Structures are given as C-alpha cells and as structure tokens.
Amino acid sequence: MRAWPGDDRVNDHFGALRAEIQQLRSEMRQLRADMSALAWRLLAALVRVVTAATAAIMTAIAVWG
C-alpha cells in the first residue's frame, strides 16, 4: 500500500495523542482513588466530631441535670 505524503506525521500525531490520553486516564484513576480516600477520611472525622459532641451533651445533661 502506498503511503500518502504526510501520513507518517499524522500517524506520529495520533500516536502522541493516544499516549497523552492514556496518561490522562491513568491520572484520572489516581485522582478517583485519592478522592475516595479523602472522602473516607472526612467521614471518619465527621463521626469523631459527632461522637465527641454527643459525649459532651450527655456529660452536660448528667452534670447539670
């Protein structure tokens, strides 16, 4: 098959674009994993705050009736 002038350059550009897309997909997967980990940490912090607030309220009720 005869190649047209510029075919190699176009193929090189498409190859570079494919590599860039693959890199972006990899970064997106990493960002999703980081966001998931952050969400779990925030949930754990919220549980600690609610638990501490509940304990403080129960202590106040016990002390002051």
KOLTORGU-619413 format. One record per residue: residue in one letter; x, y, z of N, C-alpha, C, CB in turn. Coordinates in nm, 2 decimals, always signed. Glycine has a CB too. Example, Ala and Ser with C-alpha at 12.3 -4.5 7.8 and 13.67 -1.06 7.14 Angstrom:
<rs>
<r><r>A</r><n_east>+1.32</n_east><n_north>-0.57</n_north><n_up>+0.78</n_up><ca_east>+1.23</ca_east><ca_north>-0.45</ca_north><ca_up>+0.78</ca_up><c_east>+1.32</c_east><c_north>-0.33</c_north><c_up>+0.78</c_up><cb_east>+1.13</cb_east><cb_north>-0.45</cb_north><cb_up>+0.90</cb_up></r>
<r><r>S</r><n_east>+1.28</n_east><n_north>-0.22</n_north><n_up>+0.71</n_up><ca_east>+1.37</ca_east><ca_north>-0.11</ca_north><ca_up>+0.71</ca_up><c_east>+1.29</c_east><c_north>+0.00</c_north><c_up>+0.79</c_up><cb_east>+1.41</cb_east><cb_north>-0.06</cb_north><cb_up>+0.57</cb_up></r>
</rs>
This chain:
<rs>
<r><r>M</r><n_east>+0.08</n_east><n_north>-0.12</n_north><n_up>+0.00</n_up><ca_east>+0.00</ca_east><ca_north>+0.00</ca_north><ca_up>+0.00</ca_up><c_east>+0.09</c_east><c_north>+0.12</c_north><c_up>+0.00</c_up><cb_east>-0.10</cb_east><cb_north>+0.00</cb_north><cb_up>+0.12</cb_up></r>
<r><r>R</r><n_east>+0.05</n_east><n_north>+0.22</n_north><n_up>-0.08</n_up><ca_east>+0.14</ca_east><ca_north>+0.34</ca_north><ca_up>-0.10</ca_up><c_east>+0.09</c_east><c_north>+0.44</c_north><c_up>+0.01</c_up><cb_east>+0.12</cb_east><cb_north>+0.40</cb_north><cb_up>-0.24</cb_up></r>
<r><r>A</r><n_east>+0.19</n_east><n_north>+0.50</n_north><n_up>+0.08</n_up><ca_east>+0.16</ca_east><ca_north>+0.60</ca_north><ca_up>+0.18</ca_up><c_east>+0.15</c_east><c_north>+0.73</c_north><c_up>+0.11</c_up><cb_east>+0.27</cb_east><cb_north>+0.60</cb_north><cb_up>+0.29</cb_up></r>
<r><r>W</r><n_east>+0.06</n_east><n_north>+0.81</n_north><n_up>+0.16</n_up><ca_east>+0.05</ca_east><ca_north>+0.95</ca_north><ca_up>+0.11</ca_up><c_east>+0.15</c_east><c_north>+1.04</c_north><c_up>+0.18</c_up><cb_east>-0.10</cb_east><cb_north>+1.00</cb_north><cb_up>+0.13</cb_up></r>
<r><r>P</r><n_east>+0.19</n_east><n_north>+1.15</n_north><n_up>+0.12</n_up><ca_east>+0.28</ca_east><ca_north>+1.24</ca_north><ca_up>+0.19</ca_up><c_east>+0.21</c_east><c_north>+1.29</c_north><c_up>+0.31</c_up><cb_east>+0.32</cb_east><cb_north>+1.36</cb_north><cb_up>+0.09</cb_up></r>
<r><r>G</r><n_east>+0.29</n_east><n_north>+1.29</n_north><n_up>+0.42</n_up><ca_east>+0.24</ca_east><ca_north>+1.34</ca_north><ca_up>+0.55</ca_up><c_east>+0.18</c_east><c_north>+1.23</c_north><c_up>+0.63</c_up><cb_east>+0.14</cb_east><cb_north>+1.45</cb_north><cb_up>+0.52</cb_up></r>
<r><r>D</r><n_east>+0.15</n_east><n_north>+1.11</n_north><n_up>+0.58</n_up><ca_east>+0.09</ca_east><ca_north>+1.00</ca_north><ca_up>+0.66</ca_up><c_east>+0.17</c_east><c_north>+0.97</c_north><c_up>+0.79</c_up><cb_east>+0.08</cb_east><cb_north>+0.87</cb_north><cb_up>+0.57</cb_up></r>
<r><r>D</r><n_east>+0.30</n_east><n_north>+0.96</n_north><n_up>+0.77</n_up><ca_east>+0.39</ca_east><ca_north>+0.93</ca_north><ca_up>+0.89</ca_up><c_east>+0.37</c_east><c_north>+1.04</c_north><c_up>+1.00</c_up><cb_east>+0.53</cb_east><cb_north>+0.92</cb_north><cb_up>+0.85</cb_up></r>
<r><r>R</r><n_east>+0.36</n_east><n_north>+1.16</n_north><n_up>+0.95</n_up><ca_east>+0.35</ca_east><ca_north>+1.27</ca_north><ca_up>+1.05</ca_up><c_east>+0.21</c_east><c_north>+1.26</c_north><c_up>+1.12</c_up><cb_east>+0.36</cb_east><cb_north>+1.41</cb_north><cb_up>+0.98</cb_up></r>
<r><r>V</r><n_east>+0.11</n_east><n_north>+1.23</n_north><n_up>+1.04</n_up><ca_east>-0.02</ca_east><ca_north>+1.22</ca_north><ca_up>+1.10</ca_up><c_east>-0.03</c_east><c_north>+1.10</c_north><c_up>+1.20</c_up><cb_east>-0.13</cb_east><cb_north>+1.20</cb_north><cb_up>+0.99</cb_up></r>
<r><r>N</r><n_east>+0.03</n_east><n_north>+0.99</n_north><n_up>+1.16</n_up><ca_east>+0.04</ca_east><ca_north>+0.87</ca_north><ca_up>+1.25</ca_up><c_east>+0.12</c_east><c_north>+0.91</c_north><c_up>+1.38</c_up><cb_east>+0.11</cb_east><cb_north>+0.76</cb_north><cb_up>+1.18</cb_up></r>
<r><r>D</r><n_east>+0.23</n_east><n_north>+0.98</n_north><n_up>+1.36</n_up><ca_east>+0.30</ca_east><ca_north>+1.02</ca_north><ca_up>+1.48</ca_up><c_east>+0.21</c_east><c_north>+1.11</c_north><c_up>+1.57</c_up><cb_east>+0.43</cb_east><cb_north>+1.10</cb_north><cb_up>+1.44</cb_up></r>
<r><r>H</r><n_east>+0.14</n_east><n_north>+1.20</n_north><n_up>+1.52</n_up><ca_east>+0.05</ca_east><ca_north>+1.28</ca_north><ca_up>+1.60</ca_up><c_east>-0.06</c_east><c_north>+1.20</c_north><c_up>+1.67</c_up><cb_east>-0.02</cb_east><cb_north>+1.39</cb_north><cb_up>+1.51</cb_up></r>
<r><r>F</r><n_east>-0.12</n_east><n_north>+1.11</n_north><n_up>+1.60</n_up><ca_east>-0.22</ca_east><ca_north>+1.02</ca_north><ca_up>+1.66</ca_up><c_east>-0.15</c_east><c_north>+0.93</c_north><c_up>+1.77</c_up><cb_east>-0.28</cb_east><cb_north>+0.93</cb_north><cb_up>+1.55</cb_up></r>
<r><r>G</r><n_east>-0.03</n_east><n_north>+0.89</n_north><n_up>+1.75</n_up><ca_east>+0.04</ca_east><ca_north>+0.81</ca_north><ca_up>+1.85</ca_up><c_east>+0.06</c_east><c_north>+0.89</c_north><c_up>+1.97</c_up><cb_east>+0.17</cb_east><cb_north>+0.76</cb_north><cb_up>+1.79</cb_up></r>
<r><r>A</r><n_east>+0.10</n_east><n_north>+1.02</n_north><n_up>+1.95</n_up><ca_east>+0.13</ca_east><ca_north>+1.11</ca_north><ca_up>+2.07</ca_up><c_east>-0.01</c_east><c_north>+1.14</c_north><c_up>+2.14</c_up><cb_east>+0.19</cb_east><cb_north>+1.24</cb_north><cb_up>+2.02</cb_up></r>
<r><r>L</r><n_east>-0.11</n_east><n_north>+1.16</n_north><n_up>+2.06</n_up><ca_east>-0.24</ca_east><ca_north>+1.18</ca_north><ca_up>+2.13</ca_up><c_east>-0.29</c_east><c_north>+1.06</c_north><c_up>+2.21</c_up><cb_east>-0.35</cb_east><cb_north>+1.21</cb_north><cb_up>+2.02</cb_up></r>
<r><r>R</r><n_east>-0.27</n_east><n_north>+0.94</n_north><n_up>+2.15</n_up><ca_east>-0.31</ca_east><ca_north>+0.82</ca_north><ca_up>+2.22</ca_up><c_east>-0.23</c_east><c_north>+0.80</c_north><c_up>+2.35</c_up><cb_east>-0.28</cb_east><cb_north>+0.69</cb_north><cb_up>+2.13</cb_up></r>
<r><r>A</r><n_east>-0.10</n_east><n_north>+0.83</n_north><n_up>+2.35</n_up><ca_east>-0.02</ca_east><ca_north>+0.83</ca_north><ca_up>+2.47</ca_up><c_east>-0.06</c_east><c_north>+0.93</c_north><c_up>+2.57</c_up><cb_east>+0.13</cb_east><cb_north>+0.85</cb_north><cb_up>+2.43</cb_up></r>
<r><r>E</r><n_east>-0.10</n_east><n_north>+1.05</n_north><n_up>+2.52</n_up><ca_east>-0.15</ca_east><ca_north>+1.15</ca_north><ca_up>+2.62</ca_up><c_east>-0.28</c_east><c_north>+1.11</c_north><c_up>+2.68</c_up><cb_east>-0.16</cb_east><cb_north>+1.29</cb_north><cb_up>+2.54</cb_up></r>
<r><r>I</r><n_east>-0.37</n_east><n_north>+1.06</n_north><n_up>+2.60</n_up><ca_east>-0.50</ca_east><ca_north>+1.01</ca_north><ca_up>+2.65</ca_up><c_east>-0.48</c_east><c_north>+0.90</c_north><c_up>+2.75</c_up><cb_east>-0.59</cb_east><cb_north>+0.96</cb_north><cb_up>+2.54</cb_up></r>
<r><r>Q</r><n_east>-0.39</n_east><n_north>+0.81</n_north><n_up>+2.73</n_up><ca_east>-0.36</ca_east><ca_north>+0.70</ca_north><ca_up>+2.82</ca_up><c_east>-0.30</c_east><c_north>+0.76</c_north><c_up>+2.95</c_up><cb_east>-0.26</cb_east><cb_north>+0.60</cb_north><cb_up>+2.76</cb_up></r>
<r><r>Q</r><n_east>-0.22</n_east><n_north>+0.86</n_north><n_up>+2.94</n_up><ca_east>-0.16</ca_east><ca_north>+0.93</ca_north><ca_up>+3.06</ca_up><c_east>-0.27</c_east><c_north>+1.00</c_north><c_up>+3.14</c_up><cb_east>-0.05</cb_east><cb_north>+1.03</cb_north><cb_up>+3.02</cb_up></r>
<r><r>L</r><n_east>-0.36</n_east><n_north>+1.06</n_north><n_up>+3.07</n_up><ca_east>-0.47</ca_east><ca_north>+1.13</ca_north><ca_up>+3.14</ca_up><c_east>-0.57</c_east><c_north>+1.03</c_north><c_up>+3.21</c_up><cb_east>-0.55</cb_east><cb_north>+1.22</cb_north><cb_up>+3.04</cb_up></r>
<r><r>R</r><n_east>-0.59</n_east><n_north>+0.92</n_north><n_up>+3.14</n_up><ca_east>-0.68</ca_east><ca_north>+0.82</ca_north><ca_up>+3.20</ca_up><c_east>-0.61</c_east><c_north>+0.77</c_north><c_up>+3.33</c_up><cb_east>-0.70</cb_east><cb_north>+0.70</cb_north><cb_up>+3.11</cb_up></r>
<r><r>S</r><n_east>-0.48</n_east><n_north>+0.75</n_north><n_up>+3.33</n_up><ca_east>-0.41</ca_east><ca_north>+0.70</ca_north><ca_up>+3.44</ca_up><c_east>-0.42</c_east><c_north>+0.80</c_north><c_up>+3.56</c_up><cb_east>-0.26</cb_east><cb_north>+0.67</cb_north><cb_up>+3.41</cb_up></r>
<r><r>E</r><n_east>-0.40</n_east><n_north>+0.93</n_north><n_up>+3.52</n_up><ca_east>-0.41</ca_east><ca_north>+1.04</ca_north><ca_up>+3.62</ca_up><c_east>-0.55</c_east><c_north>+1.04</c_north><c_up>+3.68</c_up><cb_east>-0.37</cb_east><cb_north>+1.17</cb_north><cb_up>+3.56</cb_up></r>
<r><r>M</r><n_east>-0.65</n_east><n_north>+1.02</n_north><n_up>+3.59</n_up><ca_east>-0.79</ca_east><ca_north>+1.03</ca_north><ca_up>+3.64</ca_up><c_east>-0.82</c_east><c_north>+0.91</c_north><c_up>+3.74</c_up><cb_east>-0.89</cb_east><cb_north>+1.02</cb_north><cb_up>+3.52</cb_up></r>
<r><r>R</r><n_east>-0.77</n_east><n_north>+0.79</n_north><n_up>+3.71</n_up><ca_east>-0.78</ca_east><ca_north>+0.68</ca_north><ca_up>+3.80</ca_up><c_east>-0.72</c_east><c_north>+0.71</c_north><c_up>+3.94</c_up><cb_east>-0.72</cb_east><cb_north>+0.55</cb_north><cb_up>+3.75</cb_up></r>
<r><r>Q</r><n_east>-0.60</n_east><n_north>+0.78</n_north><n_up>+3.93</n_up><ca_east>-0.53</ca_east><ca_north>+0.81</ca_north><ca_up>+4.06</ca_up><c_east>-0.61</c_east><c_north>+0.92</c_north><c_up>+4.13</c_up><cb_east>-0.39</cb_east><cb_north>+0.86</cb_north><cb_up>+4.03</cb_up></r>
<r><r>L</r><n_east>-0.66</n_east><n_north>+1.02</n_north><n_up>+4.06</n_up><ca_east>-0.74</ca_east><ca_north>+1.12</ca_north><ca_up>+4.13</ca_up><c_east>-0.87</c_east><c_north>+1.06</c_north><c_up>+4.19</c_up><cb_east>-0.78</cb_east><cb_north>+1.23</cb_north><cb_up>+4.03</cb_up></r>
<r><r>R</r><n_east>-0.93</n_east><n_north>+0.97</n_north><n_up>+4.12</n_up><ca_east>-1.05</ca_east><ca_north>+0.90</ca_north><ca_up>+4.18</ca_up><c_east>-1.01</c_east><c_north>+0.83</c_north><c_up>+4.31</c_up><cb_east>-1.11</cb_east><cb_north>+0.80</cb_north><cb_up>+4.08</cb_up></r>
<r><r>A</r><n_east>-0.90</n_east><n_north>+0.76</n_north><n_up>+4.31</n_up><ca_east>-0.85</ca_east><ca_north>+0.69</ca_north><ca_up>+4.43</ca_up><c_east>-0.82</c_east><c_north>+0.78</c_north><c_up>+4.54</c_up><cb_east>-0.73</cb_east><cb_north>+0.60</cb_north><cb_up>+4.40</cb_up></r>
<r><r>D</r><n_east>-0.76</n_east><n_north>+0.89</n_north><n_up>+4.51</n_up><ca_east>-0.73</ca_east><ca_north>+1.00</ca_north><ca_up>+4.61</ca_up><c_east>-0.86</c_east><c_north>+1.06</c_north><c_up>+4.67</c_up><cb_east>-0.64</cb_east><cb_north>+1.11</cb_north><cb_up>+4.55</cb_up></r>
<r><r>M</r><n_east>-0.95</n_east><n_north>+1.09</n_north><n_up>+4.58</n_up><ca_east>-1.08</ca_east><ca_north>+1.14</ca_north><ca_up>+4.62</ca_up><c_east>-1.16</c_east><c_north>+1.05</c_north><c_up>+4.71</c_up><cb_east>-1.17</cb_east><cb_north>+1.18</cb_north><cb_up>+4.51</cb_up></r>
<r><r>S</r><n_east>-1.15</n_east><n_north>+0.92</n_north><n_up>+4.68</n_up><ca_east>-1.22</ca_east><ca_north>+0.82</ca_north><ca_up>+4.76</ca_up><c_east>-1.15</c_east><c_north>+0.81</c_north><c_up>+4.90</c_up><cb_east>-1.21</cb_east><cb_north>+0.68</cb_north><cb_up>+4.69</cb_up></r>
<r><r>A</r><n_east>-1.02</n_east><n_north>+0.81</n_north><n_up>+4.90</n_up><ca_east>-0.95</ca_east><ca_north>+0.81</ca_north><ca_up>+5.03</ca_up><c_east>-0.98</c_east><c_north>+0.93</c_north><c_up>+5.11</c_up><cb_east>-0.80</cb_east><cb_north>+0.79</cb_north><cb_up>+5.01</cb_up></r>
<r><r>L</r><n_east>-0.99</n_east><n_north>+1.05</n_north><n_up>+5.05</n_up><ca_east>-1.02</ca_east><ca_north>+1.17</ca_north><ca_up>+5.12</ca_up><c_east>-1.16</c_east><c_north>+1.16</c_north><c_up>+5.17</c_up><cb_east>-1.00</cb_east><cb_north>+1.29</cb_north><cb_up>+5.03</cb_up></r>
<r><r>A</r><n_east>-1.26</n_east><n_north>+1.11</n_north><n_up>+5.10</n_up><ca_east>-1.40</ca_east><ca_north>+1.10</ca_north><ca_up>+5.14</ca_up><c_east>-1.41</c_east><c_north>+1.01</c_north><c_up>+5.26</c_up><cb_east>-1.49</cb_east><cb_north>+1.05</cb_north><cb_up>+5.03</cb_up></r>
<r><r>W</r><n_east>-1.33</n_east><n_north>+0.90</n_north><n_up>+5.27</n_up><ca_east>-1.34</ca_east><ca_north>+0.82</ca_north><ca_up>+5.38</ca_up><c_east>-1.28</c_east><c_north>+0.88</c_north><c_up>+5.50</c_up><cb_east>-1.26</cb_east><cb_north>+0.68</cb_north><cb_up>+5.36</cb_up></r>
<r><r>R</r><n_east>-1.17</n_east><n_north>+0.96</n_north><n_up>+5.48</n_up><ca_east>-1.11</ca_east><ca_north>+1.03</ca_north><ca_up>+5.60</ca_up><c_east>-1.20</c_east><c_north>+1.14</c_north><c_up>+5.65</c_up><cb_east>-0.98</cb_east><cb_north>+1.10</cb_north><cb_up>+5.55</cb_up></r>
<r><r>L</r><n_east>-1.27</n_east><n_north>+1.21</n_north><n_up>+5.56</n_up><ca_east>-1.37</ca_east><ca_north>+1.31</ca_north><ca_up>+5.60</ca_up><c_east>-1.48</c_east><c_north>+1.25</c_north><c_up>+5.68</c_up><cb_east>-1.42</cb_east><cb_north>+1.39</cb_north><cb_up>+5.48</cb_up></r>
<r><r>L</r><n_east>-1.53</n_east><n_north>+1.13</n_north><n_up>+5.63</n_up><ca_east>-1.64</ca_east><ca_north>+1.06</ca_north><ca_up>+5.70</ca_up><c_east>-1.59</c_east><c_north>+1.02</c_north><c_up>+5.84</c_up><cb_east>-1.68</cb_east><cb_north>+0.94</cb_north><cb_up>+5.62</cb_up></r>
<r><r>A</r><n_east>-1.47</n_east><n_north>+0.97</n_north><n_up>+5.85</n_up><ca_east>-1.42</ca_east><ca_north>+0.93</ca_north><ca_up>+5.98</ca_up><c_east>-1.41</c_east><c_north>+1.05</c_north><c_up>+6.08</c_up><cb_east>-1.28</cb_east><cb_north>+0.86</cb_north><cb_up>+5.97</cb_up></r>
<r><r>A</r><n_east>-1.36</n_east><n_north>+1.16</n_north><n_up>+6.02</n_up><ca_east>-1.35</ca_east><ca_north>+1.29</ca_north><ca_up>+6.11</ca_up><c_east>-1.49</c_east><c_north>+1.33</c_north><c_up>+6.15</c_up><cb_east>-1.28</cb_east><cb_north>+1.40</cb_north><cb_up>+6.03</cb_up></r>
<r><r>L</r><n_east>-1.59</n_east><n_north>+1.32</n_north><n_up>+6.06</n_up><ca_east>-1.73</ca_east><ca_north>+1.36</ca_north><ca_up>+6.10</ca_up><c_east>-1.78</c_east><c_north>+1.27</c_north><c_up>+6.21</c_up><cb_east>-1.82</cb_east><cb_north>+1.36</cb_north><cb_up>+5.97</cb_up></r>
<r><r>V</r><n_east>-1.76</n_east><n_north>+1.14</n_north><n_up>+6.20</n_up><ca_east>-1.80</ca_east><ca_north>+1.05</ca_north><ca_up>+6.30</ca_up><c_east>-1.74</c_east><c_north>+1.09</c_north><c_up>+6.43</c_up><cb_east>-1.77</cb_east><cb_north>+0.90</cb_north><cb_up>+6.26</cb_up></r>
<r><r>R</r><n_east>-1.61</n_east><n_north>+1.12</n_north><n_up>+6.43</n_up><ca_east>-1.54</ca_east><ca_north>+1.16</ca_north><ca_up>+6.56</ca_up><c_east>-1.60</c_east><c_north>+1.28</c_north><c_up>+6.62</c_up><cb_east>-1.39</cb_east><cb_north>+1.18</cb_north><cb_up>+6.53</cb_up></r>
<r><r>V</r><n_east>-1.63</n_east><n_north>+1.38</n_north><n_up>+6.53</n_up><ca_east>-1.69</ca_east><ca_north>+1.51</ca_north><ca_up>+6.58</ca_up><c_east>-1.83</c_east><c_north>+1.48</c_north><c_up>+6.64</c_up><cb_east>-1.69</cb_east><cb_north>+1.61</cb_north><cb_up>+6.47</cb_up></r>
<r><r>V</r><n_east>-1.91</n_east><n_north>+1.41</n_north><n_up>+6.57</n_up><ca_east>-2.04</ca_east><ca_north>+1.38</ca_north><ca_up>+6.62</ca_up><c_east>-2.04</c_east><c_north>+1.30</c_north><c_up>+6.75</c_up><cb_east>-2.12</cb_east><cb_north>+1.30</cb_north><cb_up>+6.51</cb_up></r>
<r><r>T</r><n_east>-1.95</n_east><n_north>+1.20</n_north><n_up>+6.76</n_up><ca_east>-1.93</ca_east><ca_north>+1.12</ca_north><ca_up>+6.88</ca_up><c_east>-1.89</c_east><c_north>+1.21</c_north><c_up>+7.00</c_up><cb_east>-1.83</cb_east><cb_north>+1.01</cb_north><cb_up>+6.86</cb_up></r>
<r><r>A</r><n_east>-1.79</n_east><n_north>+1.30</n_north><n_up>+6.97</n_up><ca_east>-1.74</ca_east><ca_north>+1.39</ca_north><ca_up>+7.08</ca_up><c_east>-1.85</c_east><c_north>+1.49</c_north><c_up>+7.12</c_up><cb_east>-1.62</cb_east><cb_north>+1.47</cb_north><cb_up>+7.03</cb_up></r>
<r><r>A</r><n_east>-1.93</n_east><n_north>+1.54</n_north><n_up>+7.03</n_up><ca_east>-2.04</ca_east><ca_north>+1.63</ca_north><ca_up>+7.06</ca_up><c_east>-2.15</c_east><c_north>+1.56</c_north><c_up>+7.14</c_up><cb_east>-2.10</cb_east><cb_north>+1.69</cb_north><cb_up>+6.93</cb_up></r>
<r><r>T</r><n_east>-2.18</n_east><n_north>+1.44</n_north><n_up>+7.10</n_up><ca_east>-2.28</ca_east><ca_north>+1.36</ca_north><ca_up>+7.18</ca_up><c_east>-2.23</c_east><c_north>+1.33</c_north><c_up>+7.32</c_up><cb_east>-2.31</cb_east><cb_north>+1.23</cb_north><cb_up>+7.10</cb_up></r>
<r><r>A</r><n_east>-2.11</n_east><n_north>+1.30</n_north><n_up>+7.33</n_up><ca_east>-2.05</ca_east><ca_north>+1.27</ca_north><ca_up>+7.47</ca_up><c_east>-2.05</c_east><c_north>+1.40</c_north><c_up>+7.55</c_up><cb_east>-1.91</cb_east><cb_north>+1.22</cb_north><cb_up>+7.46</cb_up></r>
<r><r>A</r><n_east>-2.02</n_east><n_north>+1.51</n_north><n_up>+7.49</n_up><ca_east>-2.02</ca_east><ca_north>+1.64</ca_north><ca_up>+7.56</ca_up><c_east>-2.17</c_east><c_north>+1.67</c_north><c_up>+7.61</c_up><cb_east>-1.97</cb_east><cb_north>+1.75</cb_north><cb_up>+7.48</cb_up></r>
<r><r>I</r><n_east>-2.26</n_east><n_north>+1.65</n_north><n_up>+7.52</n_up><ca_east>-2.40</ca_east><ca_north>+1.68</ca_north><ca_up>+7.56</ca_up><c_east>-2.45</c_east><c_north>+1.59</c_north><c_up>+7.67</c_up><cb_east>-2.49</cb_east><cb_north>+1.67</cb_north><cb_up>+7.43</cb_up></r>
<r><r>M</r><n_east>-2.42</n_east><n_north>+1.46</n_north><n_up>+7.66</n_up><ca_east>-2.46</ca_east><ca_north>+1.36</ca_north><ca_up>+7.76</ca_up><c_east>-2.39</c_east><c_north>+1.40</c_north><c_up>+7.89</c_up><cb_east>-2.42</cb_east><cb_north>+1.22</cb_north><cb_up>+7.72</cb_up></r>
<r><r>T</r><n_east>-2.27</n_east><n_north>+1.44</n_north><n_up>+7.89</n_up><ca_east>-2.20</ca_east><ca_north>+1.48</ca_north><ca_up>+8.01</ca_up><c_east>-2.26</c_east><c_north>+1.60</c_north><c_up>+8.07</c_up><cb_east>-2.05</cb_east><cb_north>+1.51</cb_north><cb_up>+7.98</cb_up></r>
<r><r>A</r><n_east>-2.30</n_east><n_north>+1.70</n_north><n_up>+7.99</n_up><ca_east>-2.36</ca_east><ca_north>+1.82</ca_north><ca_up>+8.04</ca_up><c_east>-2.50</c_east><c_north>+1.79</c_north><c_up>+8.10</c_up><cb_east>-2.38</cb_east><cb_north>+1.92</cb_north><cb_up>+7.93</cb_up></r>
<r><r>I</r><n_east>-2.57</n_east><n_north>+1.70</n_north><n_up>+8.04</n_up><ca_east>-2.70</ca_east><ca_north>+1.66</ca_north><ca_up>+8.10</ca_up><c_east>-2.68</c_east><c_north>+1.59</c_north><c_up>+8.23</c_up><cb_east>-2.78</cb_east><cb_north>+1.57</cb_north><cb_up>+8.00</cb_up></r>
<r><r>A</r><n_east>-2.58</n_east><n_north>+1.50</n_north><n_up>+8.24</n_up><ca_east>-2.55</ca_east><ca_north>+1.43</ca_north><ca_up>+8.36</ca_up><c_east>-2.51</c_east><c_north>+1.52</c_north><c_up>+8.47</c_up><cb_east>-2.45</cb_east><cb_north>+1.32</cb_north><cb_up>+8.34</cb_up></r>
<r><r>V</r><n_east>-2.43</n_east><n_north>+1.62</n_north><n_up>+8.44</n_up><ca_east>-2.38</ca_east><ca_north>+1.71</ca_north><ca_up>+8.54</ca_up><c_east>-2.48</c_east><c_north>+1.81</c_north><c_up>+8.59</c_up><cb_east>-2.25</cb_east><cb_north>+1.79</cb_north><cb_up>+8.49</cb_up></r>
<r><r>W</r><n_east>-2.55</n_east><n_north>+1.87</n_north><n_up>+8.49</n_up><ca_east>-2.65</ca_east><ca_north>+1.98</ca_north><ca_up>+8.53</ca_up><c_east>-2.79</c_east><c_north>+1.93</c_north><c_up>+8.53</c_up><cb_east>-2.64</cb_east><cb_north>+2.09</cb_north><cb_up>+8.43</cb_up></r>
<r><r>G</r><n_east>-2.82</n_east><n_north>+1.81</n_north><n_up>+8.50</n_up><ca_east>-2.95</ca_east><ca_north>+1.75</ca_north><ca_up>+8.51</ca_up><c_east>-3.04</c_east><c_north>+1.80</c_north><c_up>+8.40</c_up><cb_east>-3.01</cb_east><cb_north>+1.79</cb_north><cb_up>+8.64</cb_up></r>
</rs>
